[in-house]
Structures are given as C-alpha cells and as structure tokens.
Amino acid sequence: MHNRDYDRDRDRRDRDGDRRDRDYRDRDRDHDRDRERDYRDRDHDRDRDRDRDHHREPEREPERERYAPPPAQAPPMPSAAAVQSLETRTRQRKQNRLQSDFFCEGLAAHPAQRPVPSNVRTLPAEVLANHFPVVLKQSTLYQYDVTFTPELDMRGARIAIMYEAFQQWGDFIFDGRMLFAVQQLQQGSFPYHRPEKHLPNNRTREAKDFTITLLQTAEVHAGTLAMYQAINILLRKMYVRELKLKLVGRNYFDASTAIPVPNLANISYWKGLIATLTPVGKAELTLNVDRTFKVIRTDTAASVLDNLKRRNLREQEYRQAAAEELTGRIVLTDYSNKTYYVSELEWNMSPQSRFAGRNNEPITFIQYYRDHYNIQLRRLEPPLLVVYQGVKKTGLVQAADTVEEAKIFLMPELCKMTGLSEDMRRNFQTMQKVSAVTRMDARQRLTEERMLVQNAFVRHETVPRIIAPFLTVSADPVRVHTARFAPEQVAFFDKAFANPGDNCDWSRDVQKNAPLSSGVFGKVLIVFAERHTVLAGDVKNLITELGGKIRLQFGMFEQVVPRSDNANDWITAIEEHRNSNADIALIILPDDRKDRYARLKQYLTVDLPIPSQMTIAGKMTGNKRLTVCTRLVWQMNCKLGGESWGVKIPLKSTMFVGLDVCHYRGTATLGFTATINELKTKYWSGVQIHGNDAEISTAVGPMMARALVKYHTVNNKNFPKSIIVYRDGVGDGDFKAVLDVETKQMVEAIKRVTQIDIPLTVIVVKKKINTRLFTADLRNPLPGTVVSSGCLSNQPYSFFLVSNNVTQGTVTPTHYVVVYDHGNLTEPQLQLMTYKLTMMYYNWPGGVKVPAPCMYAHKLAFLVGRSTMRVPDDRLCDKLFFL
C-alpha cells in the first residue's frame, strides 16, 4: 500500500510539473511574438532592393494539398506617399542616431584643464589607434532634394540613373533622395528616358519616361551633421560598388569568397571590414577601420528542421524546438546572397502556398522560384521562415495600418545558417579552431588594417579617383601621447596587501590570503542526486578544509537528496527542509539543463529566499575539483555578505551605481546595484521587469530612491555627498534618451528623498566598439592605459580605458561617455576612480572590462531576465546572491 501511494504521489507530481512546464512554454511563446520589435527598427538601416512581387503578402491557396493553408486575401499595396513617408522617417532616424552620438546638445562637456592631483599617479605612455586621419577637400557642399515623377520605388535604380545620366553635373554624392554637389547646380525639372533592358532569368525591364526634379535645400559646411552624412554616403558607395563588398548590418564583407575553417567541414567565414567615420575635432575626421569576420555554415534551415524531426518528438515539442533553433537567427539566401533576421516561423504555410504575383496573379512559391531563379524546391512541408522588412525595401505591407512593417517569407532549404549554434559554442575543439582563424594578435591586426586602408584608398584602380574631389585618407594610424595609471595595491585580511603588477592579476595572492571579511556560515543545505553521494561527501570535506585555511568556518551541512532528476522533485526535496533555517544552499547539479537551473533559482530567490551556489557534477572530476571548490568557497562567502578584497577608494561618502538592462523574449529587465559602505564592497540591488523590450527604463527613479534610503540606514542616517552612475548597455543614439529620461528621474528622486542637491555624474559604458589600441611596438596596452584625445570627439566628454589584461588576441578598450556631470572631480580623478572600480569584481582576481557596479548589475539583470523571470525577495537585496 505504501509503495502504491508513493507511486501515485510521484505520478501526480510529474503531471503537475509537466503542466507547469507547459505554462512556461506558453509564456515563452507569448514573449517570442514581441521579441523582434527592437530588431525591426534597427533593420530599417539596411539598404535592400527587392522585387515587389517576390515579397508581397501571399494569398492562401485552396485546401488541395496536404500542407496547403486556408485561403486569404492579399493586402493592399502602400501608396507612393506612404513609401516616401517611411523613407523620410528612416532617414530622420539615422540623423537622430548620429545627432545623439556626435552632435547632440546638452551632454556634458570636457571639464576645464586643471593640474593633475598629487594622489593620481600616472606613467607616460604612447599608443596607436586604428583611426586613420581624413582630410576634407571641400569646406562646403550644396544639398539638393531629388524626386522622380512617376515615383520610382527602387532606391538602387534611382542611384544608377543619377550617376549614369547626369555626369555633366560634375562631382556629386547621391543616396537615393539627397544629393550633395561640389558646385551649385541648376534647379528645376529634367526629362529622362530609361530604355528597355534585358535582365537575368528571362526577364525584361520595360522602357519608361521620368521627370527628375532638383530642389536646393541647404549649404553644408565642414563640421556639421550633414557633411558627416554626405561623406558616409560616399564611403558606402565606395565599399559596395567599387570594392564589391556586401553590407551586412553595419559592416562590409567580401561575400565572393567563403574561406573554410581548417578541420571543420561545415563552417566557413567571410572576411569583413568595419569602417566608421568619427569626428575628432571641430572639423576633423578619422576613419575607424577594423577587421571582422562572419561565420557561414553549410547547413540550411531545412537541415536543422530535418535533424529535429529525427528525434521523434511530438508535434508540439517539435515546433517549440524549431522555434528555439531558428527564431532570432541570421540566415543567408544563396540565390540573392542577402542576409535576413528570422522573426518567427509560419506553420500554416508551405512552398505550395499561393501569393499575389505580378499583376496580382496567384502563384505558388514553387513556381515563383522556378521561373525567377531556376530553382526547384524539394521540401514541400511547413514551416516557412518569417522576416519583417520595411516598406522601402520590399514595397509591401502586411496591412494598410502597418505601413512601417511588412511580412515576407523565406524557404528553409534556400537559407544557410550563419553564426555558431549553442552546440558549437559548447564544443571546446570547435571554438578553438574558429578562434585560431578569427582571433588576431595586436601586430597582425594593425598590419591588416593598414593594408585595408592602403588597398582601398591608395592603390585601388578607381577609388582614389572617386574620392579625390572630396577627401583623402592617410595610411598611417593616429598616434596618441597619453598616460597609464600606476598599479594599485589590493588589500586582504589583517593588513595583507598584494601588488598585482603591470598585468593587474592577483590570482596567486587569493590562494594564500584570507578574504577582507567573512560571511556568517551557519547551516548549509547540500543538495545532490543520489548517485553523487560520494562526490558530495568529498566536496563537503574539501570546502570545509579550504574554508578553514582562509578563516571561513562552515557550520553544519544538511543533506538533501531528490527522488529523481525532475526539477519538481528537487524543489519538493528542498521545500521539506524549509524550516531548517539554512543560510545558503550548495547544489550539485547532475547536468547543465537550463530548465532545472531556472526553476531552482526562481524558487531560491522568490519562494525560499536564501543565497544559493550551484555547480555541475561533471566539473568536479580529477584535478578540476580543487580549482572548482576554491571558487565555490570564495563565491559562497560573497553571497553571505563577505568581502573578498578591497582597493583604496579616496572618495569619501560617494555612492557608485551600476545600471544594465537584459533583453530576452520581448521583455527588458533592469538591474540596479549601488554601493552602501565606505569601502565600496557592499551593495544594495534591485530589479524591475518591463513588459516591453525598451532599453531606456522608467524605473530608475524609484530604484535610486530605495538605494538612497538603504545608504541612509547603513551610514548612521547620512546621505552620500556625491553619486556616480555607470549606465551599461546603451546603444548608439540613446545618449540623449539617457539624459532626458533616466537622468531626469534620478535627479528628481535624489531631491525628493534627500531634500538637498547631491552632485550627480552619469557615465554611459560602451563595450562593443571598434576602436583598438596598440603600443608603439604593436602589443596590447597594459591595464590602466587611458586615452582622452586623438581618436575621440571633443563632444561629448569621453575617454577610452584599458582595464583588463588580454593574453590572446587584441584588447578592446571600454568607451566611457559622460552624459551628465554636476560633480567636482577632475578628468584624471574620474578616470582613476573608474579604473579602481574595475578591480572590485569578486568573480575574477584581476581587472575586468567595466566597473564592478556594472558587472553586478549585468549579472543580476541576466539572472532574473533569462532564468527566474520574477523579482527576487527583498531579503536578498543587500547580498551578492546573483554572483
């Protein structure tokens, strides 16, 4: 009887777990519907010319074939005014992004030059940057608006007509709507006859007459946004038309040659060029050039679907697995050599479905690809890949009231996968082989960048002639005389200090010194599968021994053994020990299943809020066990309120804040961390989950208020005398939004809580940049190297900082942009404080890429946004439970 009751209870728990898992999947699918919105706006920046009939919303064919969807009516075509209106908005969005990045008014200016304080110790340094000086030959250009009557939707055709038919106008730059000329042109209307032309795939373009109208709109002067825009148009023409490079996102690639990765049969790569125009003075420009790579795979979306089918999954599981593998991926179409972002899968359509072709005649995808590309589709079952494109790129809309978005369909068998899959990233040998090709050391990278500039701007047959009337580009990189901060001392327990040296690494000192302070270790729940009982015992003994060496005294261990590997059984087993008053849970997972990890983390941060430390049993084998257990001990100490080490921060009564946003499945999660003690080693943290996927948060003000209240409580009823905020994760064009929305909230919250004006500084942290720095002997600069001139714009106030030691590849500095500065720190002091904070991240005994408050905010936002999806209990807010 007892066994039957036990089996019945276990079956009921399994059914409950399956039902909860289905609820999770349903919620994830709801999130997936909104995930692509942020990408659609970014996707408007790409320039694609597609035939209108190819991408028109398809009609549904009658229910004759097995996979044929029900009939539906094709949507109406947008008007020419709607197309032109979208182009205007797209162009305005690009201008706004550039305005925010380089020409935005209201951002903090460089402070007045003052003597470097005596407590700021620096060493002289000289670096090279991958910025190449650009000299403009024209101080003034004349801007014109160009219109075609009747409207010509194809932007590429408009550009070709202007350059072919109006060479007598002299040197000019044209992007499809705007024209920039070296000399003033006659305004008015000009007739143009486009002759008949035979196109590939047995198509013919009809002859047509146009009237081209030219209207002068402005005079463009050096140092303005419009001049910057005109030069960018010229460079884009050079890359695409003369150098035959393909624009993918914002980078340019040589798509004509796919280079195979040695010893990997299904992976190849394109070599690419990143070229960004950067204003560095009132009217000075540099060209930021870098080498990049695009990984191309030989497998197609169809092969991914076929591999999933071989697993004999149920239909619902198959569809869910297909969505996880394909949505959010970039695919490459062989027939057009174009890349697309897959937003979703359409299971109600197949290649046999019909859509409205030329002259609104119904045609199947099979017939279309056979007639236009001589391709015979072989895979006739659903799904199709769904891509959203702008009207100006496709000439169609999904519905009359959604002009800015359009839905197009791609055939899975014609779409090659790009990038590395999750399985590939987990394969060490695969990643090692790919890195051997794509990772270049400093000397090799700068040498290639110099060759790129010489081959493109100096030695090329046609490029120098095209750009000669407008500009010249130097083949020598910018050389900057700068400084490097002297190495800092790291403090441990009992006045022990470590000298990390030039490489900013104190990993050996961690092994022989005790933490600065210890957390309170009472009872520890150690959770493990029954088959890992011996391993759990060894781990318990080893961490107890390691803890004793560094003054960490573990209390009693209470063992928890779940009945199975099911996540519900693990939660049930821990729930049975709820009243044990454990201080922390040490969980040895049998494998790396993400669903189990997420469920456990959610339970231990919301339902039973205690810090938890998780590890995988497979990582405890052989010589790895000692290393892993050493890290476990240090991390568990931090999660219980201990302090691993400290760095002298001379600023007293200053609160440092870190902000970051995690985007996942249509939801944005804000992570907020703030220092609450003088040593800057203890934090208060908060989380806010947004229903939309916006980067800019409206919850910063309430978070700042709660952090100030906590600081006031901890510091004997005193508020901080200054606040410095590091805002991570902000993309191009959002500086102004950070200033107008988030900074305004923080200023108001500070006044509301403290009733005084506390000096506030807000710094945007940018990691994904293209600037590289090199020493004079072509090595990576040492940690502490700072650059604030030579390859930076005078507006806004910003600097580059190298804070981490890189032994493989080329180091990328971090770009700090000060958008709001009402503090009283000099520029060197602010840079030094930033560098010191990069040494305070307790998961790594060395300098990291961004300040510790940013790293903690990122870890917190990532944990909640990607795993728990629920706000943690307030009882954990003063602990680093998210490490």
N, C-alpha and C positions, 0 to 999 in steps of 0.2 A: 504493500500500500504506500509506504513511504517513497519507494522508487517511482511509482506511478505519479504521485503528487509532485515529486521533484521534476519529472519529465514534463508534466502538464504545465508547471510554472515556467520551466525553461522555454517551452514552446510559446507560451503567452508572451514572455519577454522578447523572444525572437520576432514574433509578429508585431509587437509594439515598436521594436527597433526598426523593422522594415518599414512600418508606417511613418515613423519619424524621418527615416532616410528619404522616403518618397516626398514628404513635406519639404525637406531640404532641397531636393532636386526641383520641385515645383517652384520654390522661391528662387533658385538659381536661374531657372528658365525665364522667370519674370525679369530678373536683373539683366539677362542677356539681351532682352529687347531694347534696353536703353543704352547698352554699352557702346554702341558705335557712334553715338551722337557727337562726342568730342572729336572723333576722327573725321566726321563728315566736314566739320568746319576747317580742319587742317587740310583735308583733301582738296578744298577749293583752290589751294595754292599751286596745285599741279596743273600743267598745261597739257590737255589731251584733246585731240581732234578725232572724233569717231563719226562714222556714217549714221545718219539719223535712223534709218530703218533697222540697223543692227540692234540698237538698244531700246527700241520702242517697247513699252509695256505690252506683253503678249496677250493675245486673245486665247481663251481656253478652247481646246478642240473637243468635239463630241466624245462621249464615252464609248469609243470603239476599240481602243487598245487597252491592254491591262493597266498601264500606268498613266493613261490619259486623264487629265484633270477635268472637272466640270467646266462648261463654257463661261466666259466672262467677257465683258465689253472692253475694248481698248480705250485708254484715257485720251482726252483731247490733247492736242499739241499746244505748247505755250506760244503766246504771241511774240512778235519781234520785240515789242516793248518790254515784255517780261524778261526775255533773254538779255536785252540791253541793260535792264534794271539790275539783273543779277550780276552782270559783268561790272557794273558801276559799284555795286556793294562789295564785290570781291576785290576790286582794285582799292576801294576805300579801306577794307580790312587789312590789306597789305600795307597801305600807307600808315594806318594806325599802329601796326606792329613795329614798323621802322621808327615811327614817331616816338613810341614808348621806349624803344631800345636806345636810340642815339640822340633824338631831338626833342625829347619830352621835357616840357617845362614843369617846374615845381619840385623836381628831385633835388636831393642835397648836392650842393656844390663842394668842390675841393676846399678844405679849410685853408686859411692863410698860413703861409710858411712861418713856422716858429722853430727855435732851436730844439734839437733833439734832447729830451730829458736825460739826465745823467743815469737814471736807472734803466734806460733802454740800451743794452749792449749789442752792438752790431759789428759785423765784419764786412769788409768790402767784397763785392762780387761783380762779375761780368757775365752776362748771358746773351745768347742769341735766341730770337723768336722766329717762328715760322710765318712771319709777316714780311711781305716784300713791298717796298715803297712804290706808290703810284703817283706819277706826276701828271696833272691835268694840263692839257694844252689849250683848252678853251675855258675862259673865265665866265662866258655867257653862252647859253643856248636858247633857242626860240622854240617854245612849246606850242603845238597845234593839236586840235581835236579833229579826227578824221572819221567821216561817216560814209557808208555805202548805201546807195539807193538803186534798186531794192536792197533790203538788208541781206548781208552775206553772213550766215551763221558761223561758217568755218573760219576760225581765227588764223589757222595756218595759211588758208587761201588768201586772206586779206593781206597778210605779211608778204607772201610771194608776189602778189600783184603789185604792191607798192615798190618793192625793190627791183622788180623787172621793168615796170612801165615808167618809172619816174626817176631814172638815173640822172636826168638833166638837172634835177634839183640840187645836185651836189651831195655832200656828206650829210646823212641824217640817220636817226635811230627811230625804229618803229616797233611797237609791241602789239599791234592789232587795233588799238584805239588812239593812243597818244603818239605823236611824232615830235622828235626833238631835232632841230636843224642847226647847223653851224651858222648859216646866214638866213636872213629874213626871206620868206617865200611869199609869193603872190597868193592872197586868199581868194576863194571862190569855188566854183564847181567845174569839174573836168570830166568829160565823157571818156569811157573806157570800154573797149570791146574785148571780151575774153573768148578766144577762138575755141573751137571744138578740139577735144584731146582724147586720145585712146588711153585708157587706164588698164592696169593689170586685171587678170581674172575675167577677160572678155567684157569689160565694162567700158562705157563711153560717156565722157562728160559733155553735156550739151553746150553750145555757144550761148553767150549771154552778154547783154549790154548793161553797164553800170554807170551811175553818176557818182563821182567821188568828190565830196565837199571838204574843203580845208578851211579851218577857222582858228586863228591865233588866240590863245588863251592866256599866255604869260611869257615873261622873260625869266629864265632860270639862271641863277648865279651860283658860283662855287661856294661850297659850304652849306648849301640848303638841302632839304629833303628831296626836292625834285631833281637836283643834279645827281645826288646819290642814286636815285631811282633810275635815271637815264643811263648812267654808267653800268648799273646792274643789268639793264636790258641789253646793252651792247655786249657785255661779257657772256650773258646767256646765249646770245646768238652765236658767239664765237665757239663756245663749248659744244653746242648741239649741231650747228651747221658746218663748221669748219673742222673741228676736231672729231666729229662723228661720235660724240658721247651721248649717252642716254640719261635723261633726267629721271631719277627715282627718288621721290620725296624731295629733299633739298640738295641731294648730292648727284654727281655725274659719274657714270660708269661706262667702261668700254664693253658693251654688250656683244660685240662681234666675236670675241674670243673668250670662251669659258675654259679656265685653266684647271685641270683636275688636281685634286689634293692627293699627293702620293700615298699609296697603300689604302685608299678609301675609294671603292669602286663607284659609289652612288653620290659623291659630293664633289662639286667643283666650285669655282669662285670667279667673280669679276673683279678686276682692279678698278678702283674708282678715284675720283678727285673731289675733294671738298674745297671750294673756293668762295670765300666770303669777303665782301668789301667792308672795311672798317674805318670810320672816321677817327683820326687820332689827334686832330688839331682843329683850328678854326676853319681851315680849308684844305687840310691834308688828309690823305687816304693811304691805307695799306691794304694789300691783298693777302688775306689769311689763307694759306694753302696747306692742305694736309692729304695724306694718302689714306684711303679707306678701302674696304672690301665688302663684297656682297656674296654671301654663301648661296649657291644654287644647287638644288638636289635633282637627281634624275627621276625620282618617283613623282607621280602625279597625285592629285586629289582623289582620282578614281582608285589608284592602287591603295591609298590609305583606307578608303571605304571597303575595298575588297579584303584587305587584311583584317579589318574589324569583323566582317561577315564570317570569316573563317573561324572566329572564336565561338560560333554557335550561340550568340547572345539572343535574348528575347528582343522583340521588335522595339520596345520602349528603351531597353538598355542599349541597343544598337544605335538608336537615334541620339540618345544622350552622349554616348561615346564619340559619335561622329561630330556632334556639335563641339565637344571639348577639343577634338583634334584639329578642326578646321576653322571654327569661328575665331576671328581675331588674327588670322594668319595672312601673310602676304604671298600671293601666288603670281606666277609669271605665265602669260599665254604665249605659246610658241608661234602662233600664226601672226601675231601683231607685235611680239616682243615688248609687251607692256605689262606693268605690274598693277595689281589690284588688292585692296583690303577686303577680306571676306567678312561681311557683317552678320550673315545668318545663312541658314540652309532652307530651301523651299522644297518640302516633301510632297506637295500637291502638283508638282510639275516635273516633266521629264523632257528629253530631247525630242519626243514625239509631240509635244505641246505646240500649239499654233500661236503666232503673234501677227500683228498687222505689219506687213512689209511695205515695200514701195507701192504708192497709190492705194494704201490701205487694203491691199490684197492679202488674205490669210496665207501664211506659210509656216511650215514646221521648222524647228531648229535644224533638223537633219537636212532638209532641202536647202536651207539658207547656207549652211557651211559647205555643202557640196557645190552650190552654184558660185559662191563668192570666194572660197578658199581651196576648192578642190579637195576637201577633207570629208571622208566617210566616217561618220560617228558610229561606233560599235557598241558603246554602253548605252542602253536604251531605258534604263530604270532610273527612278529618282534617287537622290535629290539633285537639284541644281544649286549652284553657288550664287548667293545674292550679294550684289555690290551696290552701294549708293554713290551716285555721281551728281555733280552739279549740272544745271541746265546748259550752261555754256559749253560743257564738254560733250554732252550727249544729245542735246536738242530734244529732250523729252521730259515729261513729269509723270509722277505717279498719280496725281490727281490735280485738279485745277487749283486747289487751295494750298498745295505744297510745291510752290514753284522752285524753291531752293533745293529740293531733293528729288532725286529720280532713282528708280529701281531698275537695275539691269541684271541679266542672268548669264552665268558662265557655265560651260560644260566641264565637269570634273576631269574627264580624260584629256582635255586640252590645257589644263592648268598645272604647271610644275610648281612644286612646293619650294619655298625659299626659307632660309634660316635653318636653325638647328632645332630639332624636336626635343621634347623633355627627355626621352630615352637617350638621345645622342648626348645631351648635356650631362647626363648621369654616367655616361661611359667615359672613364678616365682616358683610355687609349685614343678614342675618337677625338676628344677635346685636345689631347696632347698633339695629335697630328694636325689638327686645324690651326692650333696656336703656333705651331712651327712655321706655318705659312703666313699667317696674318699678324703675328707679333713681331715687330721690328725694334731693334735697339736704337739708341739715340743717333749714333753715327749713320746707320743705314737709313733711318727715316729722313733726316735732314738732307742727306745726299740725294735721295729720291725726290724730295720736294724741290730742291734746286734744279734737278733735271726736268721736272714737270714744268717749272716756270720757263726755263731756257727753251725747251722744245715747243712750248705753246706760244710764247710771246716773242722769242728772239729768232729761232731757227726755222720756224714753220714757214711754208711757202706763201700762204695767203693771209694769215692772221696779222702779222706786222703791218701789212698794207691797210687792212680794215680798221685797226685800232689807231693807226698812226695819226689821223687827224684829231683824235680825241685825247689820247693818253699814251704814256709809256710806263712799262713795269720793269723795275730793277730786278736783276737776277741774284742780287746779294741780300740776304735776310737782314732784318733790323738788329742792331747791336745795342744793348742797353747796359749802362753802368748803374748798378744797384747795390743792394746790401743783403746780408744774411744775418738772422738773429743768432746770437751765441747759444750753444747748447744749454738746456735747462737742467737743473737738478730735480730728481724725483724723490719724494720723501716716503719712507715706510715707518713701521712701528719703532718706538724707542730711539727716535732721532737718527735712524739709519737713512743714509742717502745713497742714491745711485746716480752715476754720471753716464747718461746714455751715449754720449759721444756724438760725432757728426751724423751718424746714421739714425739717431733718435730711436734706439732699441734697447729696452731693459728687460728682455725676456729671461736672461740668466739671473738677473737680480731678483725676479719674482720667485724663483725656486729656492733662494736662500734667505729671504726676508719675510717677516710676518706682515700681514696687512696693517694699514694705518689704524684701523679699528675693527673690532669683531662684532658680528651679529649675535643674537641670542639663539642658540641651538638648544631647544628643549626636546620635544618628541618629533621624530622623523618617520613619516609613512613611507615605506619602501614597497613599491608595487611592481610585481613581475609575474610573468607566466610560470606555470608550474614546472615546465621543462627547463626553466632557467634558475631553478632554486640554488644550485651550486654556484652559478655565476653571481647571483645576488648576494650570497654569503661572502664571496671573495671581494666583491665591490664594497660591501659594508665594512669589512675589515680594513680594506686598503684606504678608503676615505677617512676612516677613523684614525688610522696611522698617519696619513698625510696631514689631517687637521691638527693632530697633536703637535706636529713639527712647527706649525705656524700659529700656535695659540688659539686654535679653534677646537673647543671641547663639545663633541657631539653628545647628546643625551641618549635616550632610549630609542631604539629602532622598533617599529611595529610593522610586521609583515602583512601584506595584503596580496592574496593570490586569486585572481579572477577565475571563473569557471571555464571560460573559453576566450578566444581572441576577439569576440564580438565587442564592439565599443560599449554597448549597453551593459554587458556583464562587467566590464571594467568600472563603469560608473556605479553600478549596483554594489560592487565589492568595496569601493571607496566610501560610498554612502553608509554602509554598515559600520564604518569607523568614524562617522561624523562627530560623535561625542567623545572622541579620544583626545580632543584639544591639541592636535598636531600643529606644529609651527611651519612645517614645509613638507611637501611630498616629493620623493625621489622615484621616478617612474622609469623602468627599464622596458622599453617597447620591443616587441618581437620583430617588427619590421618598420618600414617608413610609410605606412599607409596614411595618407593625408586626412581621410575622413575620421579615423580614430584619434589622431592627434588633435584635430579641430574640436571634436566633441569633448575630449578630456580637458583641453584648455578652456573651452567655454564653461564647463562645469566648475573648474577650479578657479575661475576668475569671477563668476557670477553667482552660482548656486552655493558653492562651498569656497568662499574667497580666502584661500591660503596660497602663498607662493609655491610654485612647482618647478622642478627641474627634470627635464626629460632627456633620455639618451636611448640609443638603439643597441640592442644586444650584440649585433654583428660588428659594431665598432669596438667591442671590448676584447677582441681576440689578440693573443700574442703580445708583442711589445707595445701595442697601441693602448693597452689597458692603463698603464701608469700615466701616460700623457692625458688620456681622456679623464681619468679620475682626478688628476691635478686641476684640470679646468673646471670639473664639476664642483670641487671644493671652493674654488675662488668665486664661481658664479653663485653658488648657494649662499655664500657669505654676503655677497652684494644684495641678493634678493631678500635677506633678512635684516637689511639696514647697515651692513658693514661697509667700510671704506677701504678699497684696495690700496690706493696710494694717493699722493697729493702733489700738486705743483704750486709754488708760491704765486698767488694772485694778489698784486699790490693794491688793487681797487677794493676799498672797504665799503660795506653797505651797498653793494651793487647786486642786482638780481639779473642773471643771464637766462634768457628764454629761448627755447627751440620750438619751431613750428614746422610741421610737414604734413602732407596730405597723401593718402594711399587711395588709388583708383582701382576698383575691382567690380566688374559686372554691373556697371551703371551706377555704382554707389561711391561716394567720396567720404573717406574717414579722416578727420583731423586729429593729429596727435600733438599735444601741447605739454611741454616739460619746462620747469622753472627751478632754478637753484634757490634753496631756502636757508643756507647757512653761509658763514663767512669763508669757509674753505672751498666752497663750490663743489662739494662732494655729495650732498643730499638734495633730493629733488621732490617736488610735487608734480603730479602728472594728471592730465585729464584728456578725455576723448569725446568727440562729437561725431555722430554718423549722419551724413546728409542724404536726403532722398534722391538728389540729383548728382551728377558727376562733375560738378563745378570745382575748379581749383581754388578759387577765391572763396573764403569762408566768412559766414556771417556770425559765427560762434566765437570769434577771437575775443571780443569784448567780455562776455561772461566768463570765459576761461581766465583772462587776465585778472578779473575781479576776484575770482576764487583763489588764484595764486597769491595775490596781494594779501588776502585775509590769512592764508596759511603762513606767509612770511611774517606777517604782523604777530601771529600767535607764537611762532617759534623764536622770534628775536625780541622778546621782552617788550611787546607792544610797540615796536618800532617798524616803520615802513622803510623800504630801501631809499637811498639817496639818489640813485640813478638806475635805469633799466636799459639793457642792451638786448635786442631781439634779433635772432638769426632765423630768417624765413627760407626754408629749403623747398625745392620742388616747383618753383615758379618758372614758367616757360617764357619764351620770347613774347614780348608785347604785353605782359601782365604787370610791369613795374608800376604803371600809373594806377592800376586797379588795387595793388597792394597799398599804395599811398592813400588813395581816395576811400577805400572800403575798410581794409583791415587796420591800417594805422589810425584812421579816424576812430574806429571802435576802441582801440587800446587807449588813445588819449582821453576819450570820454570816460572809459572805465576807471582810469587812474584818478581823474578828478572826482568822480562820483564816490570812490571808496576812500581815498586819502584826504580829500578836500584841499589838496595842495598841488602845485605843479612839479612833478618829478621829471627831470631831464630824461628824454627817451631817444634812443637811437635804433633804427630799424635797418637791418642789412639783409639783402637778398643773396642767397648762396646758390651759385650755379656750378654744377659738377660736369654736366655734359656740354663741354665746349671744345672748340677745335684748336685753340692756341696750345702750342707746345713750347717748352723752354729747354735750352741746351747750354751747357757750359762752353767756354771757348775751345776746349779740347774735345767737344762733341760727346759729352757724357751727360747723364741725368744730374740736374742740380741737387744739392744736398737739402734736406729738410730745413726749413727756416728761411729759404730764399723768397724774397718778396719783390714784386715789380709793380710800380705805380706810374710808369711813364713809358713812352716809346712805342708801345703797341696797344695803348688804351685811349679811349676817348676822354677828353677833358670834362665832358658832361655825359653822364653823371659821375659823381665821386666814386671811384672803384679802385681795386687793386687785385693782382694775382698773388697767390701764396702757395708755395710747395711745402706741405707739412708731413707727407708720408715718404718713407724710403722705398724706392722701387728697384728691385734687383733684376727683373726680367722685363723687357720691352721698354717703352718710353713713358716717362712720367707725364701726367696731365695736371697742370696746376688747377686750383679752385679759384673761381672768379667771385669776388665779393663786391656787391654793388650797394652803396649806402644810399637808400632812397629817402631817409628822414634822419636828420642829425641835429638834435637840440641838446646834445651832451657837450661836455667841455674837454673831451680828450683830443690830443693832437693826433695827426695821422699815424706817426710811428707808434704811439701808445695803443691806439685801436688795433693796429696790425699785430702788435705784440700780444695783446690780450686774446686775440683770435688764435694766434699760434699756440699759446699756452693751453687754451681750451681743447685743442686737437689732441692733447696728451692726456686728457682726463676721461677717456672712454675705457670702461673697465673690462671690455671683452677683448682687448688687444693691448699687450705691453709694448706700445710704441705709438708714434704719431699716426693719426688717421686722416682721412681726406677732408673731413669737415669737423667743426667744433662738436664737442661731446653733447651739448643740448640738442643739436640737430640729429645726431646719431640716435639718441634716446627717443626723440620724437618720431623718427622714422621707424624704429623697432616697435614702438607702441602702436603707431598707425597701421603698420603691416600686420601685427598680430591680430588686432581687432578687425581690420578691414578684410583680411584674407582668411582668417581662421574662425575666431569666436563670433564675429558679426553682432556682438552685443557689448554694451558699455560695461566695463568692469565695476565691481563693487567699490564704493568709496573707501572701504577699509584697506585697500591696496594702494591708494593714491600716493602715499609717501614712501613707497618701496619700489625698487627697480625690478618688479616682478616680471617684466617683459624682456629681460635680457636672454 
